């Protein structure tokens, strides 16, 4: 059974009750709380969850969003990969707060962004060339090669910071029964890359760390030539604890399934009984769009 992320409707509600009723009206009984859920709305949803009408399967770090001087709420507002120790430790603290919230509400997993490498992103430039029809050009391949070279040179200290962060968090949450979902990222300078996922899963073998496959992000990175979509699934399916489902039209993601270019049928072999399946679409998707998208996924035997 699929859950629906509140990334679809959280922006238009100031009441947890209305937010949940909005999702229930579509036939969903499971939800994922995204990172724009306030502490007040979280507490309201906690009360609803306790009466059994809805099940919260997962939380997207940071949830509920923490108090901060930063105006923009984002899963990247604090970075677990920061080489600024104060920021990194703050990110660790806030992530642990999310896990405490997950324990309170009975969620099975927390989806986590691990941070980024401070460098020229390159992704937007690659996207711009792609949109202009220059994907298979010498200029594109040169820029892609430069991106990979710069990332490799700069990654060590940021990846080491991530490992220190995970060591603290995974030790603290040991025995909680809550999965730590290492999510496929969108931008090339974000952690983890395809290879880094494997390094982390091996390093923290035996912990609650697992792989969270984001269908749209993996598709975009494949289209841009950054990482292989298929290899994400082939290499890490045995460690996969959850999946975000959304479609991609060109390189525009978080679209309703069936409105883009993703072949969802190829995901069927990777479904397992305990996999957390979350539809993560963004506005301006309508209720009717989501119902049609759910039918697409069900026809693919997902």
Secondary structure, 3 states (H helix, E strand, C coil): CCEEECCCCHHHCCCHHHHHHHHHCCCCCEEEECCCCCHHHHHHHHHHHHCCCCEEEEEECCCCCCCCCCCCCCCCCCCCCCCCHHHHHHHHHHHHHHHHHHHHHCCCEEEECCCECCCCCCHHHHHHHHHCCCCCCHHHHHHHHHHHHHHHHHHHHHHHHHHHHHHHHHHHCCCCCCEEEEECCCCCCECCCHHHHHHHHHHCCCCCEEEEEEHHHHHHHHHHCCCCHHHHHHHHHHHEEEEEECEEECCEEEECCCCCCCCHHHHHHHCCCCCEEEECCCCCCCHHHHHHHHHHHHHCCC
